[in-house]
């Protein structure tokens, strides 16, 4: 910021030392978030596999399975598409 002919100093990212407690908190929260995302992915894949198995091998109606898992038919349709893509990429 300029005031008259003087330039006011400003902090650059490489000139500032982060407080150790803040650094620890940020790192801890980052790890917690990444772990939650990994757990969400694992749970989503398990739910999709069980839902597709119920519809395909179990003979259950898509709407009923969707209602039981708390999603809609579209969620099951997208799970089927994702499963097909994963199967295709693993067979290559």
Secondary structure, 3 states (H helix, E strand, C coil): CEECCEECCCCCHHHCCCCHHHHHHHHHHHHHHHHHHHHHHHHHHHHHHHHHHHHHCCCCCHHHHHHHHCCCHHHHHHHHHHHHHHHHHHHC
